[in-house]
């Protein structure tokens, strides 16, 4: 069986390594992949947003199954284009991917179907937004409507910060056309939880919960990043809360999308805040999270490709979906300076027998060199979270490249919660 995975980061590397476990897979192609993924798949220099080239490659190479992993191609309709050529694909179609593609759509969906979320207002006019901020509760959250590489959300601690955020998003267009509309919403407090879920639009099966670490520096200081590490499961996400989320958020979301004629099939990501008033949705993603995938998939005991095939056939209810009762920790090793300015091109040495998911690296004359801000994620699993964290940091010491940086406290907050 020939499989194609669209994307080129750590998340895609984790997906590819898991798909490789299926004995029926003869070849895996990554479009575009990266220097580290090249050890596990054939990388093809086609960008994840080049839909026409992706479809042409799939047809020419008789691809049996495709996985579209990143948000951009999903929102652009990559799944629709592949399906139109008769290629089975994992991921939501364009109509369903809007759940991440437009914050305005997702907030309005939650309001319409009484799915718990922060109170909000939508603005298409900058002056109206600035006027609203004169009396809005502070702190507040300002969000660009469309995709912005995961950076379109600004938490404003003061009224001036909030106004500056609106001006930069709507006036200066720092996120391009994604900022033509904005959402200004209530600032929620409580532990954050990420829950990825498998769904075929009828059945929904949540995966293991996880806890992301977004800030660049220890003790959650520094700038927001794409994620500096994760642990799973999230200790704040109890069985009782999981049951409540299933009843008030997960199933209602799938049903709401069906009622809107936008049936969702693929991986639906729920970004949750466990507030004093119960769990609320902060955001939806229409795909596997990064770096959450790097801790969730190593705990999956059943066959990922088999689950994906069931989802594309709308038979998820018959799939074998089992997760280990253990824990996982992923420590992201980044280029010093990320998410600001950083240098690349340094040689990477690392053990090849470990779960190391490469995100930003390139091959040059057979050498693996750093090629991005987040370079790789080191993941370890163990029966307990404490052991998983200790193992991950031990493996971090076996990886080296110049200007390497990682947080030293991934999982510390989770351990404290466990105790």
C-alpha positions in Angstrom: 0.0 0.0 0.0 1.4 3.4 -1.0 0.7 6.2 1.5 1.3 9.9 1.1 1.5 12.4 4.0 1.2 16.1 3.3 3.3 18.3 5.6 6.8 18.6 6.8 7.1 19.1 10.6 7.4 17.1 13.8 3.7 16.2 13.8 4.1 14.7 10.3 7.2 12.8 11.4 5.2 11.3 14.3 2.3 10.3 12.0 4.7 8.7 9.5 6.6 6.7 12.1 3.2 5.4 13.4 1.9 4.6 9.9 5.2 2.7 9.2 4.2 0.1 11.8 1.4 -1.2 9.5 2.8 -4.2 7.6 0.7 -3.5 4.5 2.5 -0.2 3.8 5.1 -0.6 1.0 6.0 3.0 0.6 5.4 6.4 2.3 5.9 9.7 0.6 6.2 13.0 2.5 5.2 16.3 0.7 7.5 18.1 1.4 8.8 16.3 4.5 12.2 17.4 5.9 15.7 16.2 6.4 14.8 14.1 9.4 11.6 12.6 7.9 13.8 11.4 5.0 15.0 8.6 7.3 11.4 7.2 7.4 9.8 8.3 4.1 10.6 9.5 0.6 10.5 13.3 0.7 9.1 15.1 -2.4 9.8 18.8 -2.9 6.1 19.8 -3.2 4.8 22.5 -0.8 1.9 21.6 1.5 -0.2 24.5 -0.1 0.5 23.5 -3.7 -2.8 21.6 -4.1 -2.6 21.0 -7.8 0.9 19.6 -7.6 -0.1 17.4 -4.6 -3.0 15.9 -6.5 -0.9 15.4 -9.7 1.7 13.6 -7.7 -0.9 11.3 -6.0 -2.4 10.4 -9.4 0.9 9.8 -11.1 2.2 7.6 -8.3 -1.0 5.6 -7.8 -1.3 6.6 -4.1 -3.7 4.4 -2.2 -4.2 6.6 0.8 -3.4 10.2 1.7 -3.1 12.0 5.0 -3.4 15.8 4.9 -1.9 16.9 8.2 -1.5 20.7 8.3 -4.3 23.4 8.6 -3.5 25.4 5.4 -4.1 22.6 2.8 -7.2 21.4 4.7 -8.7 24.9 4.7 -7.7 25.3 1.0 -9.6 22.1 0.1 -6.8 19.6 -0.4 -9.0 16.7 0.7 -11.8 17.7 -1.7 -9.3 17.8 -4.6 -7.8 14.4 -3.7 -11.3 12.8 -3.2 -12.4 14.2 -6.6 -9.6 12.0 -8.2 -10.8 8.9 -6.2 -8.0 9.0 -3.7 -9.0 7.9 -0.2 -7.9 10.7 2.2 -7.7 11.3 6.0 -8.8 14.8 7.0 -11.8 17.1 6.8 -13.0 18.6 3.6 -13.0 22.4 3.0 -16.5 22.9 4.3 -15.6 21.2 7.7 -12.1 22.7 8.0 -13.7 26.1 8.4 -14.0 25.1 12.1 -10.4 26.1 12.4 -10.1 28.3 9.3 -12.5 31.0 10.7 -12.6 31.9 14.4 -15.8 33.9 13.7 -17.5 30.7 12.3 -16.5 28.6 15.2 -17.5 31.1 17.8 -20.9 31.6 16.1 -21.3 27.8 15.9 -20.8 27.4 19.6 -23.2 30.2 20.4 -25.9 28.8 18.1 -25.6 25.3 19.6 -25.0 26.2 23.2 -21.5 24.8 23.4 -19.7 26.4 26.3 -17.1 29.0 25.3 -15.9 32.5 26.3 -18.3 35.4 25.7 -17.2 37.3 22.6 -17.9 40.1 20.1 -17.0 40.0 16.3 -15.7 43.1 14.5 -15.0 43.9 10.8 -14.4 47.6 11.5 -11.3 48.7 13.4 -12.9 51.9 14.9 -15.8 49.9 16.2 -13.4 47.4 17.9 -11.4 50.2 19.5 -14.6 51.9 20.7 -15.8 48.6 22.3 -12.4 48.2 24.1 -13.1 51.5 26.0 -15.4 49.7 28.3 -14.6 45.9 27.7 -13.5 43.8 30.7 -9.7 43.6 30.9 -7.6 41.4 30.5 -9.1 40.3 27.2 -8.2 38.2 24.2 -7.9 39.5 20.6 -8.0 36.9 17.8 -7.5 37.2 14.1 -10.4 35.4 12.3 -8.3 33.3 9.9 -5.2 31.1 10.1 -2.0 32.9 11.3 0.5 30.1 11.8 -0.8 29.6 15.4 0.2 33.2 16.3 -3.1 35.0 15.7 -4.1 35.2 19.3 -3.1 38.0 21.6 -3.8 38.1 25.4 -4.0 41.7 26.3 -3.3 42.5 30.0 -4.2 46.3 29.7 -6.6 48.4 27.6 -3.7 49.9 25.7 -2.3 46.4 24.9 -5.7 45.4 23.6 -6.0 48.5 21.4 -2.4 47.9 20.1 -3.4 44.3 19.2 -6.4 45.5 17.3 -4.4 48.1 15.4 -1.6 45.7 14.5 -4.1 42.9 13.3 -6.7 45.1 11.5 -4.6 48.2 10.7 -1.1 46.9 10.0 -2.4 43.5 8.8 0.4 41.7 10.6 -1.4 38.4 9.8 -2.5 39.5 6.3 -6.1 39.0 5.4 -6.6 36.7 8.4 -7.1 39.9 10.4 -9.8 41.4 8.2 -12.3 40.2 10.9 -11.4 39.8 14.6 -12.9 38.2 17.7 -12.5 40.0 21.0 -13.4 37.6 23.8 -13.6 37.1 27.5 -10.4 36.1 29.3 -10.9 32.7 30.9 -8.9 31.3 33.7 -8.1 27.7 34.7 -5.9 24.8 33.5 -5.6 24.3 29.7 -6.2 20.9 28.2 -5.7 19.6 24.6 -7.9 16.7 23.5 -7.4 15.3 20.0 -10.2 13.1 18.8 -10.9 10.6 16.0 -14.2 11.2 14.3 -15.9 10.1 11.0 -18.8 12.5 11.5 -20.9 9.9 13.3 -18.7 8.3 16.0 -16.2 10.3 18.1 -13.4 8.7 20.0 -11.2 11.0 22.1 -7.5 10.3 22.3 -5.3 10.7 25.4 -5.4 14.3 26.8 -2.3 16.4 26.8 -0.7 19.6 28.3 1.2 21.9 26.0 3.9 24.4 27.0 3.5 27.4 24.8 6.0 29.9 26.3 9.6 29.9 25.2 11.2 30.0 28.6 11.1 28.1 31.9 8.2 28.9 34.4 6.0 29.9 31.4 8.0 33.1 30.8 9.0 34.6 27.4 7.2 34.8 24.1 4.5 32.5 22.9 5.8 29.8 20.5 4.3 26.9 18.5 4.9 24.7 21.6 8.1 23.9 23.6 6.9 20.5 24.8 4.0 18.4 25.9 3.0 15.7 28.4 0.2 13.2 28.3 -2.1 12.5 29.9 -3.1 15.9 31.4 -3.6 15.4 35.2 -6.3 18.1 35.4 -8.4 16.1 32.9 -10.2 13.7 35.2 -12.6 10.9 34.2 -15.5 13.1 35.5 -14.4 16.1 33.4 -13.9 13.8 30.4 -17.5 12.6 30.7 -18.8 16.2 31.0 -16.7 17.3 27.9 -18.1 14.3 25.9 -21.7 15.3 26.7 -21.5 19.1 26.6 -18.7 19.8 24.0 -17.5 16.8 21.9 -20.7 15.2 20.7 -22.6 18.5 20.4 -19.8 19.9 18.2 -20.0 16.9 15.8 -23.8 17.1 15.7 -23.6 20.9 15.2 -21.3 20.4 12.2 -23.7 17.8 10.7 -26.7 20.1 11.1 -24.7 22.9 9.3 -24.1 20.5 6.4 -20.3 20.4 7.2 -19.8 16.8 8.5 -16.4 16.6 10.0 -14.1 13.6 9.3 -10.6 13.3 10.5 -8.9 14.5 13.7 -10.9 17.2 15.6 -8.8 19.0 18.2 -10.4 20.6 21.2 -8.4 23.3 23.0 -10.2 23.5 26.4 -10.0 25.6 29.5 -11.2 24.1 32.8 -12.7 27.2 34.3 -14.4 27.5 37.7 -17.7 27.4 35.7 -16.8 24.1 34.0 -14.9 23.2 30.8 -15.1 25.7 27.9 -13.7 25.6 24.4 -10.9 28.1 23.7 -10.3 26.8 20.1 -11.0 24.1 17.6 -8.3 22.8 15.2 -9.2 20.7 12.2 -6.1 18.5 12.5 -3.6 16.8 14.8 -1.9 19.4 17.1 1.8 20.0 17.1 3.5 19.0 19.5 0.6 17.2 21.1 0.7 14.5 18.4 4.3 13.7 19.5 3.0 12.5 22.9 -0.4 11.1 22.0 0.6 8.8 19.1 3.4 7.0 21.0 0.7 6.0 23.5 -1.6 4.6 20.8 -1.4 0.8 21.0 -3.6 0.1 18.0 -2.8 0.6 14.3 -3.1 4.3 13.2 -3.5 3.6 9.5 -6.2 1.1 10.2 -8.1 3.7 12.3 -7.6 6.3 9.5 -9.0 3.9 6.9 -12.0 3.2 9.1 -12.6 7.0 9.4 -12.4 7.5 5.6 -14.9 4.6 5.2 -17.2 6.0 7.9 -16.9 2.9 10.0 -15.0 4.3 13.0 -17.4 2.5 15.3 -15.9 -0.8 14.2 -12.2 0.3 14.7 -9.9 -0.9 17.4 -8.7 2.2 19.2 -6.6 1.6 22.3 -4.2 3.7 24.3 -1.6 2.7 26.8 -2.3 3.6 30.5 1.2 5.0 30.7 2.5 8.5 30.2 4.6 10.4 27.6 6.8 13.5 27.6 8.0 15.4 24.6 10.8 18.0 25.0 11.2 20.4 22.0 14.8 21.3 21.2 14.9 24.7 19.4 17.4 27.0 17.9 18.5 29.6 20.5 16.6 32.8 19.9 13.3 31.1 18.7 10.6 32.5 18.3 12.7 35.6 17.5 15.8 35.6 15.4 17.9 32.5 15.3 20.7 30.9 13.1 20.4 27.6 11.2 22.8 25.2 9.4 24.3 23.5 12.4 24.9 19.7 12.2 22.7 17.5 14.4 23.8 14.3 16.0 21.2 12.1 17.7 20.5 8.5 18.6 18.5 6.7 15.8 16.8 4.2 18.1 14.7 6.7 20.0 11.4 8.5 19.3 12.8 11.7 18.0 10.5 13.7 15.7 12.3 16.1 13.4 10.6 19.4 12.7 13.1 21.9 11.3 16.1 20.2 9.6 17.5 19.7 6.2 19.9 17.2 4.6 23.1 18.5 3.1 25.6 16.0 1.6 24.2 13.3 3.9 24.5 15.5 7.0 21.4 16.5 9.0 21.5 20.3 9.7 19.2 22.6 11.7 16.8 24.4 9.4 14.1 26.0 11.6 13.2 27.4 15.0 11.8 24.2 16.5 14.3 21.7 15.4 13.1 18.4 16.9 11.0 16.9 19.7 12.4 14.2 22.0 9.6 11.9 23.2 9.8 9.1 25.8 7.0 6.9 27.3 7.0 5.2 30.7 4.5 3.8 33.2 4.5 7.1 35.2 4.7 10.7 34.2 7.8 11.2 36.4 9.6 8.4 34.7 8.6 9.7 31.2 10.0 13.2 32.0 13.2 11.8 33.4 13.8 9.6 30.4 13.0 12.4 27.9 15.6 14.7 29.5 18.1 11.9 29.6 17.7 11.4 25.8 17.9 15.2 25.3 21.5 14.9 26.5 22.2 12.5 23.7 21.2 15.0 21.1 23.5 17.8 20.1 23.6 20.8 17.7 25.1 24.2 18.1 22.8 26.9 19.7 20.5 24.2 20.9 17.9 25.3 23.5 15.1 23.6 25.4 13.0 24.4 28.5 14.1 22.5 31.6 10.7 22.3 33.2 8.4 20.4 30.7 5.9 18.5 32.8 6.8 20.2 36.1 3.3 21.7 36.4 1.7 18.4 35.6 3.8 16.6 38.3 2.8 19.2 40.8 -0.9 18.7 39.9 -0.4 14.9 40.2 0.9 15.4 43.7 
